[in-house]
């Protein structure tokens, strides 16, 4: 009996061990499978999170790049597309009018007072505006009405050469467009501070320091050095007056009223000239302007903000112009009838450094008529505001997306812990 009971217990013990082993074999794959599935889920979610973070960074960088491209390239075309050539005057003798672009006071910063970021920002603005205008309008001639440089009267020869190279790169013109530069007080100094050396080197670089004439299809442009219109008998002034009288003889002979015309160069076609100079003709203030954008009206001083009454009258007497363009004041002004009884345009500065809303002029000119259009450039405050608003939108949208991403990550993390606890149980 005892042997029989012992055998029965041993049999039950073996059955229990076998049953436990079978249960272990049956349950083991289920536990391992759940663990693998949980690991795969965790791996997939981790990969998905990394992809979301990469997409967020990519969108942020792409948005910033689009903002920069718009403000530094496309905005110039969008703004300048608002401007068009003025109505074309009637052709004279079968010749089309001359298409001209005029600008003033670029004031390229120099090595003395020019901060590198100020230089980069303002020169890039002028470069993009000018090159966009060249692409859109393709003028035949471009006239820069003085103060090309900000420190032209202070720099040494090496620095001046670098100045000239920079100007030519920034204001490069395509084939078929001729660039003419008029001298200003920041290029050679005011009358009291200028020197023959400064005048000579500017003339060597730009072929213009006194009084010169350019004729294009019967349209005659006379460029005048305003600094030399002091009228005090200095060498610079005497030379300029002599050149002005020489050009006067050309026009008189062209009209058939001159003397000794055999030795005088002949005009292709006579027409009253257009004066190009840095200082405006004499006027008391911008109250004489039919259009102006100066923030406040100030009285002008002769020989400082405008040329003198005597010099204005001398120009009128000698060459009898029909139209005048100038710069120097940094603000736009259109005078229907100035001291000489002719139309005059004073151009605003082309640089953001001097003008928040710079502009330039497009003109179509025939020997007897002219039409003028003023072209606005991008406003500096507008560009700054676009950067600020665009930057804020990019940052806020990135923060919101990042917050959503972190919330999803937390939810996944909590879910993973719950699943782990279930498996542990």
C-alpha positions, 0 to 999 in steps of 0.5 A: 500500500505504501509503495502504491501511494508513493508511486501515485504521488510520484506520478502526480508530481511528474504530471505537475512538472510536465504541466508547468513546463508545457504552460511555460512553453505555451506562454513564452511566445506570447510574452516575447511577441508582445515585447517585440510589438511594443519595441517596434511601436516605440522605434516607429514612434521615435523615427516618426518624431525625428522626421517631424522635428526635421520637417519643422526645422526644414519649414523654418529654414525654408520660410526664413529663406523665402522671407530673405529672397522676397525682401532682397530680390523680388520686392524690387521688381514688384515695386518697380513694376508699378512704374512705367515709361512716361507717354512717348513724345512725338518723333522728330524728323523720324527719330524716336525720343531718347529714353533716360534714367536719372538718379542722384546722391548715391553717397557710397560709404567710405573707409572713414565713417562707413560702418560695414553693415550700413555699407552692406545694407544700403549699397545692396539696396541701391545695387538691386534697385539699379539692376532691376531697373536696368532689366525692366526699363533698359534706358539708353542713358543713365545720368548720376547727378553728383555725390556719387561718393560720401567721402570722395574728398577725404580718401587717398588715391588707393581708397579712391580707386577702390571707390571707383571700382565699387561704383562700377560694379554696383552700377554696371550697365548692360550693353546699349546703356551709357552711364554718365556721372556728374560731379558733386560736393562730396566727390571733390569737396565744397568750393572752399575745401576742394583742390585741383588734385581732387578735381583732376582725379575725379575727371580722370575717372569719370571724364567730367569735372567742368562743363561738358555737352552730350548729344543723343539724336538731337537731344543736347545735355549740358553737365555743369560742375555746381562747385565751380559755379561760385563766381569768385574768379578762382581757377576752377570757376574760371575754367568752368565759365570758359567751357560754358561760354564755349558751349554757348558759342556752339548753340549760337552757331547752331541757331545761326546767330553766332560769330566765327562759327567756322572754328566752332564744333557743329551740332548734329541738330539744334535744340535747346539744351537740358541742364544736368548739375548737382545743385539746384538752380536758385530758389528760396525753398521748396515752397516753389515746388508743385510737388515735393517730399521734404519733411519740412520746408527750410530756407536754402542758402546760395552756394550751399544748397542751391547755386547763386542767383548770378550763376543761375542767370549766367546759365540762362543767358549763355545756353538758354536751357529748356529743362533742368535736373539736379540733386543735392537736397536729398528730397524730390521737388518739381518746379513748373517754372524756376527762376529761368522760367523753365521746368526743373526736377530736383531728385531725391537721394537714391540711398536709404541712408539719406531717404526712407522713400528714395526715388529716381526719374524716367524721362523720354526726351525729344528735341522739342518735348519731354515727358517725366515719370517719377519712380518710387523705390522700396521703402526701408521701413516697409522692408523692416516691418516685413522682416519683423512680421515675417520673423514673428510669424515664423517663430510663433508657428514654429513654437506652436508646431513644436508644442504639438510635437512635444504633446504627442511625444508625452502621450506616446511616452505615457502610453508606452509606460502603461503598455510596459506595466501591463506586460510586467503584470 
